[in-house]
Amino acid sequence: MEVGLNHFLTVSVALFSLGLYGVVTRKNAVMVLMGVELILNSANINFVAFSRFGNFGIDGQLYALFVIILAAAEAAIALAIVLNIYKTFVNVNIDEINNLKE
């Protein structure tokens, strides 16, 4: 049995679904960030799979590399924000942090 495009898309859909579930249902900011990372990884799988099976050359790998760099920068900035929120409110639950407007 050969691994084809459908297999990659199935794994990508599973990762995207888990990431979306994590973003929508979790109240902890770190867990929401982990959900966003899963969603970005599912996009990377799609880029690479369509590049491989669509004969697009290395464009998909270049886009995936760009998304990985973007995700690393996003994670660093978001974790710095979460640490400042924890230092200020001693809590990282998204629902309980509504004093940011003041």
Backbone torsions as a table, in degrees:
resi	resn	phi	psi	omega
1	MET	NA	131.5	-178.5
2	GLU	-100.0	140.9	177.9
3	VAL	-79.1	122.0	-177.2
4	GLY	-115.7	-170.9	-178.6
5	LEU	-62.9	-36.7	-179.3
6	ASN	-61.7	-34.6	179.1
7	HIS	-67.2	-43.7	177.8
8	PHE	-63.4	-41.1	-179.7
9	LEU	-67.7	-34.0	176.9
10	THR	-65.1	-45.1	177.5
11	VAL	-63.8	-39.6	179.6
12	SER	-64.6	-42.1	178.2
13	VAL	-64.8	-39.6	178.5
14	ALA	-63.5	-44.9	177.8
15	LEU	-64.0	-42.6	179.5
16	PHE	-63.0	-41.4	179.8
17	SER	-64.8	-42.8	177.7
18	LEU	-64.6	-40.5	178.2
19	GLY	-65.5	-42.6	178.2
20	LEU	-64.8	-40.2	176.1
21	TYR	-61.9	-41.3	178.5
22	GLY	-65.7	-37.2	-180.0
23	VAL	-71.4	-41.1	-173.8
24	VAL	-77.8	-37.4	-170.2
25	THR	-98.3	-20.9	-174.9
26	ARG	-83.6	147.0	177.5
27	LYS	-104.4	-16.3	179.9
28	ASN	-81.9	132.0	-175.6
29	ALA	-64.8	-34.3	179.7
30	VAL	-67.5	-39.0	178.4
31	MET	-67.6	-34.6	176.1
32	VAL	-65.1	-40.6	177.4
33	LEU	-63.8	-37.3	177.2
34	MET	-65.4	-36.6	175.9
35	GLY	-63.9	-40.7	177.8
36	VAL	-63.9	-39.1	178.2
37	GLU	-64.3	-38.9	176.8
38	LEU	-63.3	-39.9	178.5
39	ILE	-64.1	-41.8	178.7
40	LEU	-66.5	-36.9	178.0
41	ASN	-67.6	-34.6	176.8
42	SER	-66.9	-35.2	175.3
43	ALA	-65.5	-38.2	177.3
44	ASN	-62.3	-42.2	178.1
45	ILE	-60.9	-41.1	177.8
46	ASN	-63.5	-43.9	179.2
47	PHE	-58.3	-48.6	-176.8
48	VAL	-69.1	-40.8	-178.7
49	ALA	-65.6	-45.2	179.6
50	PHE	-69.3	-30.8	175.5
51	SER	-66.6	-39.9	-179.0
52	ARG	-71.7	-48.8	-173.7
53	PHE	-90.3	-10.2	179.0
54	GLY	-102.4	1.4	179.8
55	ASN	55.6	48.7	178.7
56	PHE	-97.8	8.9	-179.0
57	GLY	78.7	-139.1	-177.9
58	ILE	-101.5	14.4	-178.8
59	ASP	-61.6	-41.8	179.8
60	GLY	-63.0	-40.0	178.1
61	GLN	-67.4	-36.5	177.7
62	LEU	-66.8	-41.0	176.6
63	TYR	-64.8	-39.7	178.6
64	ALA	-64.3	-40.4	177.3
65	LEU	-63.0	-41.0	176.9
66	PHE	-62.5	-41.2	179.0
67	VAL	-66.5	-37.3	177.7
68	ILE	-63.7	-43.4	177.8
69	ILE	-64.0	-42.5	177.8
70	LEU	-62.4	-41.0	180.0
71	ALA	-66.9	-36.8	178.1
72	ALA	-65.7	-42.8	177.8
73	ALA	-65.9	-41.2	178.7
74	GLU	-62.4	-41.8	-179.0
75	ALA	-66.1	-40.9	-179.8
76	ALA	-64.7	-45.8	-179.6
77	ILE	-67.8	-43.3	-178.5
78	ALA	-65.5	-39.7	177.8
79	LEU	-67.7	-33.5	174.6
80	ALA	-65.0	-40.3	177.0
81	ILE	-65.2	-42.2	179.6
82	VAL	-64.0	-39.9	177.9
83	LEU	-64.7	-39.2	176.6
84	ASN	-67.0	-37.8	176.6
85	ILE	-64.4	-42.3	179.4
86	TYR	-65.2	-38.7	179.0
87	LYS	-65.0	-34.6	-178.1
88	THR	-81.6	-46.9	-171.6
89	PHE	-106.6	-7.6	-175.7
90	VAL	53.2	39.3	-179.5
91	ASN	-164.3	143.8	177.8
92	VAL	-120.9	15.7	175.7
93	ASN	-74.2	131.0	-175.2
94	ILE	-67.6	-36.1	-177.7
95	ASP	-68.6	-30.3	-175.0
96	GLU	-90.6	-4.6	-178.5
97	ILE	-104.1	82.7	177.6
98	ASN	-116.7	8.8	179.5
99	ASN	-92.3	10.6	-178.8
100	LEU	-70.3	-20.7	179.9
101	LYS	-70.5	-26.9	-173.9
102	GLU	-87.2	NA	NA
